[in-house]
Amino acid sequence: MIRLDCTRVSIVIVCTDCPYWRAMRFTKHEAWKCAADHEKRTHPGLTQAQNAFTKHRAREGHAV
């Protein structure tokens, strides 16, 4: 499972299934994209991060 730890200036992406994988981004859009990419590479078949990225992208009006 992916979770985002948000502060005022950055977002740390944490995969609870991977004890040593972490990433940092500056926007939620970038963070969910990074999480979705990690999920696709490392946990094929899971879609939690991809679904969150798709919802965020639609809500924020980002181009496909």
Biopython code that builds the backbone (N, CA, C, O; Angstrom):
import numpy as np
from Bio.PDB.StructureBuilder import StructureBuilder

atoms = [
    (1, "MET", "N", (0.839, -1.179, 0.000)),
    (1, "MET", "CA", (0.000, 0.000, 0.000)),
    (1, "MET", "C", (0.883, 1.242, 0.000)),
    (1, "MET", "O", (1.915, 1.286, 0.671)),
    (2, "ILE", "N", (0.473, 2.225, -0.744)),
    (2, "ILE", "CA", (1.210, 3.482, -0.848)),
    (2, "ILE", "C", (0.523, 4.531, 0.013)),
    (2, "ILE", "O", (-0.704, 4.613, 0.056)),
    (3, "ARG", "N", (1.329, 5.326, 0.695)),
    (3, "ARG", "CA", (0.763, 6.464, 1.419)),
    (3, "ARG", "C", (1.658, 7.679, 1.188)),
    (3, "ARG", "O", (2.852, 7.550, 0.915)),
    (4, "LEU", "N", (1.056, 8.853, 1.303)),
    (4, "LEU", "CA", (1.789, 10.101, 1.148)),
    (4, "LEU", "C", (1.890, 10.769, 2.512)),
    (4, "LEU", "O", (0.882, 10.952, 3.196)),
    (5, "ASP", "N", (3.091, 11.129, 2.903)),
    (5, "ASP", "CA", (3.329, 11.919, 4.114)),
    (5, "ASP", "C", (3.595, 13.349, 3.656)),
    (5, "ASP", "O", (4.664, 13.651, 3.126)),
    (6, "CYS", "N", (2.618, 14.223, 3.864)),
    (6, "CYS", "CA", (2.675, 15.588, 3.338)),
    (6, "CYS", "C", (3.109, 16.594, 4.401)),
    (6, "CYS", "O", (2.657, 16.549, 5.545)),
    (7, "THR", "N", (3.986, 17.491, 4.000)),
    (7, "THR", "CA", (4.344, 18.643, 4.818)),
    (7, "THR", "C", (3.994, 19.887, 4.006)),
    (7, "THR", "O", (3.417, 19.781, 2.924)),
    (8, "ARG", "N", (4.333, 21.043, 4.514)),
    (8, "ARG", "CA", (4.050, 22.272, 3.777)),
    (8, "ARG", "C", (4.896, 22.412, 2.517)),
    (8, "ARG", "O", (4.479, 23.080, 1.571)),
    (9, "VAL", "N", (6.073, 21.797, 2.487)),
    (9, "VAL", "CA", (6.982, 22.006, 1.356)),
    (9, "VAL", "C", (7.273, 20.762, 0.523)),
    (9, "VAL", "O", (7.773, 20.881, -0.595)),
    (10, "SER", "N", (6.974, 19.579, 1.038)),
    (10, "SER", "CA", (7.298, 18.380, 0.273)),
    (10, "SER", "C", (6.356, 17.240, 0.642)),
    (10, "SER", "O", (5.583, 17.317, 1.597)),
    (11, "ILE", "N", (6.453, 16.187, -0.147)),
    (11, "ILE", "CA", (5.642, 14.994, 0.068)),
    (11, "ILE", "C", (6.574, 13.791, -0.023)),
    (11, "ILE", "O", (7.296, 13.631, -1.008)),
    (12, "VAL", "N", (6.556, 12.956, 0.995)),
    (12, "VAL", "CA", (7.320, 11.715, 0.980)),
    (12, "VAL", "C", (6.352, 10.584, 0.641)),
    (12, "VAL", "O", (5.312, 10.425, 1.280)),
    (13, "ILE", "N", (6.714, 9.805, -0.374)),
    (13, "ILE", "CA", (5.912, 8.679, -0.800)),
    (13, "ILE", "C", (6.473, 7.436, -0.118)),
    (13, "ILE", "O", (7.671, 7.164, -0.196)),
    (14, "VAL", "N", (5.598, 6.684, 0.552)),
    (14, "VAL", "CA", (6.015, 5.512, 1.308)),
    (14, "VAL", "C", (5.234, 4.308, 0.804)),
    (14, "VAL", "O", (4.008, 4.353, 0.705)),
    (15, "CYS", "N", (5.941, 3.239, 0.487)),
    (15, "CYS", "CA", (5.307, 1.971, 0.134)),
    (15, "CYS", "C", (5.436, 1.063, 1.349)),
    (15, "CYS", "O", (6.544, 0.686, 1.730)),
    (16, "THR", "N", (4.321, 0.716, 1.949)),
    (16, "THR", "CA", (4.378, -0.103, 3.166)),
    (16, "THR", "C", (4.792, -1.544, 2.883)),
    (16, "THR", "O", (5.137, -2.277, 3.809)),
    (17, "ASP", "N", (4.761, -1.962, 1.609)),
    (17, "ASP", "CA", (5.203, -3.312, 1.247)),
    (17, "ASP", "C", (6.701, -3.393, 0.977)),
    (17, "ASP", "O", (7.264, -4.487, 0.932)),
    (18, "CYS", "N", (7.349, -2.249, 0.798)),
    (18, "CYS", "CA", (8.780, -2.202, 0.506)),
    (18, "CYS", "C", (9.475, -1.446, 1.641)),
    (18, "CYS", "O", (9.406, -0.217, 1.688)),
    (19, "PRO", "N", (10.132, -2.144, 2.541)),
    (19, "PRO", "CA", (10.660, -1.491, 3.746)),
    (19, "PRO", "C", (11.712, -0.410, 3.479)),
    (19, "PRO", "O", (11.925, 0.447, 4.337)),
    (20, "TYR", "N", (12.372, -0.423, 2.326)),
    (20, "TYR", "CA", (13.443, 0.545, 2.092)),
    (20, "TYR", "C", (13.145, 1.543, 0.981)),
    (20, "TYR", "O", (13.966, 2.422, 0.721)),
    (21, "TRP", "N", (11.993, 1.435, 0.316)),
    (21, "TRP", "CA", (11.680, 2.347, -0.786)),
    (21, "TRP", "C", (10.945, 3.574, -0.271)),
    (21, "TRP", "O", (9.934, 3.467, 0.423)),
    (22, "ARG", "N", (11.469, 4.736, -0.621)),
    (22, "ARG", "CA", (10.850, 6.027, -0.327)),
    (22, "ARG", "C", (11.165, 6.948, -1.502)),
    (22, "ARG", "O", (12.149, 6.746, -2.214)),
    (23, "ALA", "N", (10.335, 7.942, -1.694)),
    (23, "ALA", "CA", (10.602, 8.953, -2.715)),
    (23, "ALA", "C", (10.064, 10.284, -2.195)),
    (23, "ALA", "O", (9.233, 10.316, -1.288)),
    (24, "MET", "N", (10.546, 11.375, -2.777)),
    (24, "MET", "CA", (10.078, 12.695, -2.370)),
    (24, "MET", "C", (9.722, 13.506, -3.609)),
    (24, "MET", "O", (10.442, 13.489, -4.607)),
    (25, "ARG", "N", (8.609, 14.210, -3.530)),
    (25, "ARG", "CA", (8.171, 15.097, -4.599)),
    (25, "ARG", "C", (7.622, 16.372, -3.964)),
    (25, "ARG", "O", (7.437, 16.441, -2.749)),
    (26, "PHE", "N", (7.365, 17.375, -4.794)),
    (26, "PHE", "CA", (6.911, 18.662, -4.280)),
    (26, "PHE", "C", (5.420, 18.930, -4.483)),
    (26, "PHE", "O", (4.877, 19.854, -3.877)),
    (27, "THR", "N", (4.750, 18.138, -5.323)),
    (27, "THR", "CA", (3.314, 18.304, -5.514)),
    (27, "THR", "C", (2.626, 16.943, -5.394)),
    (27, "THR", "O", (3.253, 15.900, -5.580)),
    (28, "LYS", "N", (1.332, 16.969, -5.082)),
    (28, "LYS", "CA", (0.593, 15.705, -5.000)),
    (28, "LYS", "C", (0.499, 15.033, -6.362)),
    (28, "LYS", "O", (0.527, 13.806, -6.459)),
    (29, "HIS", "N", (0.387, 15.833, -7.407)),
    (29, "HIS", "CA", (0.350, 15.257, -8.750)),
    (29, "HIS", "C", (1.623, 14.454, -9.020)),
    (29, "HIS", "O", (1.555, 13.303, -9.453)),
    (30, "GLU", "N", (2.770, 15.055, -8.767)),
    (30, "GLU", "CA", (4.056, 14.364, -8.956)),
    (30, "GLU", "C", (4.174, 13.155, -8.035)),
    (30, "GLU", "O", (4.686, 12.109, -8.437)),
    (31, "ALA", "N", (3.701, 13.301, -6.802)),
    (31, "ALA", "CA", (3.810, 12.216, -5.821)),
    (31, "ALA", "C", (2.988, 11.005, -6.239)),
    (31, "ALA", "O", (3.476, 9.876, -6.189)),
    (32, "TRP", "N", (1.734, 11.231, -6.653)),
    (32, "TRP", "CA", (0.899, 10.098, -7.059)),
    (32, "TRP", "C", (1.410, 9.471, -8.354)),
    (32, "TRP", "O", (1.288, 8.261, -8.547)),
    (33, "LYS", "N", (1.982, 10.290, -9.245)),
    (33, "LYS", "CA", (2.572, 9.741, -10.472)),
    (33, "LYS", "C", (3.753, 8.835, -10.123)),
    (33, "LYS", "O", (3.877, 7.737, -10.666)),
    (34, "CYS", "N", (4.612, 9.291, -9.228)),
    (34, "CYS", "CA", (5.757, 8.497, -8.773)),
    (34, "CYS", "C", (5.279, 7.199, -8.115)),
    (34, "CYS", "O", (5.819, 6.123, -8.375)),
    (35, "ALA", "N", (4.268, 7.316, -7.267)),
    (35, "ALA", "CA", (3.717, 6.140, -6.579)),
    (35, "ALA", "C", (3.140, 5.147, -7.584)),
    (35, "ALA", "O", (3.352, 3.940, -7.460)),
    (36, "ALA", "N", (2.409, 5.655, -8.580)),
    (36, "ALA", "CA", (1.831, 4.783, -9.594)),
    (36, "ALA", "C", (2.921, 4.083, -10.403)),
    (36, "ALA", "O", (2.788, 2.902, -10.725)),
    (37, "ASP", "N", (3.990, 4.794, -10.733)),
    (37, "ASP", "CA", (5.113, 4.191, -11.464)),
    (37, "ASP", "C", (5.777, 3.091, -10.633)),
    (37, "ASP", "O", (6.095, 2.021, -11.150)),
    (38, "HIS", "N", (5.984, 3.363, -9.340)),
    (38, "HIS", "CA", (6.575, 2.347, -8.454)),
    (38, "HIS", "C", (5.670, 1.129, -8.384)),
    (38, "HIS", "O", (6.133, -0.006, -8.501)),
    (39, "GLU", "N", (4.393, 1.365, -8.194)),
    (39, "GLU", "CA", (3.426, 0.271, -8.086)),
    (39, "GLU", "C", (3.427, -0.587, -9.351)),
    (39, "GLU", "O", (3.404, -1.815, -9.275)),
    (40, "LYS", "N", (3.455, 0.062, -10.505)),
    (40, "LYS", "CA", (3.446, -0.668, -11.779)),
    (40, "LYS", "C", (4.699, -1.527, -11.938)),
    (40, "LYS", "O", (4.622, -2.671, -12.384)),
    (41, "ARG", "N", (5.865, -0.962, -11.568)),
    (41, "ARG", "CA", (7.140, -1.692, -11.699)),
    (41, "ARG", "C", (7.278, -2.814, -10.681)),
    (41, "ARG", "O", (7.720, -3.914, -11.013)),
    (42, "THR", "N", (6.896, -2.531, -9.441)),
    (42, "THR", "CA", (7.241, -3.424, -8.339)),
    (42, "THR", "C", (6.097, -4.327, -7.883)),
    (42, "THR", "O", (6.331, -5.426, -7.379)),
    (43, "HIS", "N", (4.879, -3.869, -8.058)),
    (43, "HIS", "CA", (3.712, -4.611, -7.580)),
    (43, "HIS", "C", (2.668, -4.742, -8.691)),
    (43, "HIS", "O", (1.561, -4.218, -8.563)),
    (44, "PRO", "N", (3.010, -5.435, -9.775)),
    (44, "PRO", "CA", (2.055, -5.561, -10.881)),
    (44, "PRO", "C", (0.747, -6.187, -10.384)),
    (44, "PRO", "O", (0.744, -7.122, -9.584)),
    (45, "GLY", "N", (-0.338, -5.647, -10.878)),
    (45, "GLY", "CA", (-1.647, -6.149, -10.466)),
    (45, "GLY", "C", (-2.307, -5.280, -9.409)),
    (45, "GLY", "O", (-3.532, -5.284, -9.283)),
    (46, "LEU", "N", (-1.511, -4.532, -8.647)),
    (46, "LEU", "CA", (-2.092, -3.613, -7.672)),
    (46, "LEU", "C", (-2.418, -2.297, -8.379)),
    (46, "LEU", "O", (-1.720, -1.902, -9.313)),
    (47, "THR", "N", (-3.470, -1.626, -7.935)),
    (47, "THR", "CA", (-3.900, -0.410, -8.634)),
    (47, "THR", "C", (-4.229, 0.741, -7.694)),
    (47, "THR", "O", (-4.754, 1.758, -8.149)),
    (48, "GLN", "N", (-3.943, 0.624, -6.415)),
    (48, "GLN", "CA", (-4.295, 1.672, -5.459)),
    (48, "GLN", "C", (-3.685, 3.017, -5.835)),
    (48, "GLN", "O", (-4.397, 4.021, -5.868)),
    (49, "ALA", "N", (-2.398, 3.061, -6.116)),
    (49, "ALA", "CA", (-1.733, 4.322, -6.457)),
    (49, "ALA", "C", (-2.168, 4.829, -7.832)),
    (49, "ALA", "O", (-2.360, 6.031, -8.015)),
    (50, "GLN", "N", (-2.323, 3.932, -8.790)),
    (50, "GLN", "CA", (-2.776, 4.352, -10.123)),
    (50, "GLN", "C", (-4.172, 4.948, -10.041)),
    (50, "GLN", "O", (-4.451, 5.961, -10.683)),
    (51, "ASN", "N", (-5.050, 4.334, -9.259)),
    (51, "ASN", "CA", (-6.403, 4.869, -9.103)),
    (51, "ASN", "C", (-6.369, 6.249, -8.450)),
    (51, "ASN", "O", (-7.090, 7.153, -8.875)),
    (52, "ALA", "N", (-5.548, 6.415, -7.435)),
    (52, "ALA", "CA", (-5.431, 7.716, -6.767)),
    (52, "ALA", "C", (-4.869, 8.762, -7.726)),
    (52, "ALA", "O", (-5.332, 9.903, -7.738)),
    (53, "PHE", "N", (-3.873, 8.384, -8.529)),
    (53, "PHE", "CA", (-3.290, 9.306, -9.496)),
    (53, "PHE", "C", (-4.333, 9.741, -10.528)),
    (53, "PHE", "O", (-4.434, 10.923, -10.855)),
    (54, "THR", "N", (-5.099, 8.787, -11.033)),
    (54, "THR", "CA", (-6.134, 9.086, -12.024)),
    (54, "THR", "C", (-7.184, 10.034, -11.448)),
    (54, "THR", "O", (-7.588, 10.987, -12.113)),
    (55, "LYS", "N", (-7.627, 9.778, -10.219)),
    (55, "LYS", "CA", (-8.613, 10.650, -9.572)),
    (55, "LYS", "C", (-8.042, 12.046, -9.347)),
    (55, "LYS", "O", (-8.718, 13.047, -9.585)),
    (56, "HIS", "N", (-6.808, 12.107, -8.893)),
    (56, "HIS", "CA", (-6.179, 13.408, -8.636)),
    (56, "HIS", "C", (-6.022, 14.182, -9.936)),
    (56, "HIS", "O", (-6.303, 15.380, -9.983)),
    (57, "ARG", "N", (-5.581, 13.515, -10.981)),
    (57, "ARG", "CA", (-5.387, 14.154, -12.278)),
    (57, "ARG", "C", (-6.715, 14.723, -12.795)),
    (57, "ARG", "O", (-6.750, 15.840, -13.309)),
    (58, "ALA", "N", (-7.796, 13.965, -12.661)),
    (58, "ALA", "CA", (-9.106, 14.434, -13.115)),
    (58, "ALA", "C", (-9.584, 15.617, -12.274)),
    (58, "ALA", "O", (-10.120, 16.587, -12.808)),
    (59, "ARG", "N", (-9.390, 15.535, -10.983)),
    (59, "ARG", "CA", (-9.842, 16.590, -10.079)),
    (59, "ARG", "C", (-9.075, 17.893, -10.323)),
    (59, "ARG", "O", (-9.658, 18.976, -10.271)),
    (60, "GLU", "N", (-7.782, 17.788, -10.588)),
    (60, "GLU", "CA", (-6.951, 18.968, -10.777)),
    (60, "GLU", "C", (-6.968, 19.476, -12.220)),
    (60, "GLU", "O", (-6.438, 20.551, -12.500)),
    (61, "GLY", "N", (-7.568, 18.716, -13.135)),
    (61, "GLY", "CA", (-7.658, 19.165, -14.517)),
    (61, "GLY", "C", (-6.368, 19.021, -15.296)),
    (61, "GLY", "O", (-6.148, 19.763, -16.253)),
    (62, "HIS", "N", (-5.499, 18.080, -14.913)),
    (62, "HIS", "CA", (-4.259, 17.858, -15.660)),
    (62, "HIS", "C", (-4.559, 17.142, -16.971)),
    (62, "HIS", "O", (-5.477, 16.327, -17.055)),
    (63, "ALA", "N", (-3.789, 17.455, -17.964)),
    (63, "ALA", "CA", (-3.955, 16.810, -19.263)),
    (63, "ALA", "C", (-3.562, 15.348, -19.179)),
    (63, "ALA", "O", (-2.729, 14.966, -18.358)),
    (64, "VAL", "N", (-4.156, 14.547, -20.017)),
    (64, "VAL", "CA", (-3.887, 13.104, -20.010)),
    (64, "VAL", "C", (-2.563, 12.810, -20.632)),
    (64, "VAL", "O", (-2.164, 11.649, -20.716)),
]
sb = StructureBuilder()
sb.init_structure("model")
sb.init_model(0)
sb.init_chain("A")
sb.init_seg("    ")
for serial, (resi, resn, name, xyz) in enumerate(atoms, 1):
    if name == "N":
        sb.init_residue(resn, " ", resi, " ")
    sb.init_atom(name, np.array(xyz, "f"), 0.0, 1.0, " ", f" {name:<3s}", serial, name[0])
structure = sb.get_structure()
